Amino acid sequence: MPAYVIVDIDVRDPETYEKYKALAPASIAAHGGRYVARGGAVEVLEGDWKPGRLVLLEFESLEKAKQWAESPEYAAAKALRHRASKANMVAVEGLNSP
């Protein structure tokens, strides 16, 4: 069953964040993940949520998403993201295709 990682990011150091953006994709791909959305336009349709930069990743399973998030391949990029931004990140199980 697929899983999605949703990240709402408040970038505070754009220069360092650009370095993060260069490192992260290889770690995502190494764990079978892919970008679905990456910092595109956001429009609030309901409620008072004011997201910053939104990123949506897809993985084969919730387990694969968690493995990526804690992987050695992602560690250096993750450290840069922590230095450059504040973020909320969740993973959610998707639905099986019919």
C-alpha positions as CSV (number, residue, x, y, z in Angstrom):
1,M,0.0,0.0,0.0
2,P,1.5,3.4,-1.0
3,A,2.4,6.0,1.6
4,Y,2.8,9.7,1.3
5,V,5.1,12.1,3.3
6,I,3.7,15.6,3.6
7,V,6.1,18.3,4.7
8,D,5.2,21.9,5.5
9,I,8.5,23.9,5.6
10,D,9.2,27.4,6.8
11,V,12.6,28.2,5.1
12,R,14.6,30.5,7.3
13,D,18.0,30.2,5.5
14,P,17.5,30.0,1.8
15,E,21.1,29.5,0.9
16,T,21.5,26.5,3.1
17,Y,18.1,25.2,2.0
18,E,19.3,25.2,-1.6
19,K,22.1,22.8,-0.5
20,Y,19.5,20.6,1.1
21,K,17.4,20.6,-2.1
22,A,20.5,19.4,-4.0
23,L,21.1,16.5,-1.6
24,A,17.6,15.2,-0.8
25,P,16.5,13.7,-4.2
26,A,19.1,11.0,-4.3
27,S,18.1,9.7,-0.8
28,I,14.5,9.7,-1.7
29,A,15.1,7.8,-5.0
30,A,17.4,5.3,-3.1
31,H,14.4,4.3,-1.0
32,G,12.0,4.0,-3.9
33,G,10.4,7.4,-3.3
34,R,9.4,10.1,-5.7
35,Y,8.3,13.7,-5.6
36,V,4.6,14.3,-6.2
37,A,4.8,18.1,-5.4
38,R,7.7,20.2,-4.5
39,G,7.2,23.8,-3.5
40,G,4.5,24.6,-6.0
41,A,1.7,27.1,-5.6
42,V,-0.6,26.5,-2.6
43,E,-4.1,27.8,-2.2
44,V,-6.0,27.3,1.1
45,L,-9.5,26.1,0.3
46,E,-10.8,25.8,3.9
47,G,-9.6,26.7,7.4
48,D,-6.8,28.9,8.6
49,W,-3.7,26.7,7.8
50,K,-1.0,28.9,6.2
51,P,1.5,26.5,4.9
52,G,4.9,27.6,3.9
53,R,6.7,25.4,1.3
54,L,4.8,22.2,0.8
55,V,6.4,19.0,-0.4
56,L,4.6,15.7,-1.1
57,L,6.5,12.5,-1.5
58,E,5.2,9.0,-2.5
59,F,6.8,5.7,-1.2
60,E,5.8,2.1,-1.8
61,S,4.8,1.7,1.9
62,L,4.7,3.5,5.2
63,E,7.7,1.4,6.3
64,K,9.7,2.5,3.3
65,A,8.9,6.2,4.1
66,K,10.0,5.7,7.7
67,Q,13.2,3.9,6.5
68,W,14.0,6.9,4.3
69,A,13.4,9.5,7.0
70,E,15.8,7.8,9.3
71,S,18.3,6.5,6.7
72,P,22.0,7.2,6.6
73,E,21.5,8.4,2.9
74,Y,19.2,11.2,4.1
75,A,21.2,12.1,7.3
76,A,23.4,14.9,5.7
77,A,20.4,16.4,3.9
78,K,18.2,16.2,7.0
79,A,20.9,18.0,9.1
80,L,20.9,20.9,6.5
81,R,17.1,21.0,6.5
82,H,17.1,21.3,10.3
83,R,19.7,24.2,10.1
84,A,17.8,26.0,7.3
85,S,14.2,25.6,8.3
86,K,11.5,24.6,10.7
87,A,9.2,21.9,9.4
88,N,6.2,19.7,10.2
89,M,6.4,16.2,8.6
90,V,3.8,13.4,8.6
91,A,3.5,10.2,6.7
92,V,0.1,8.8,5.8
93,E,-0.9,5.4,4.3
94,G,-2.5,5.7,0.9
95,L,-5.2,3.5,-0.7
96,N,-4.5,0.4,-2.8
97,S,-5.4,1.0,-6.5
98,P,-8.5,-1.0,-7.6
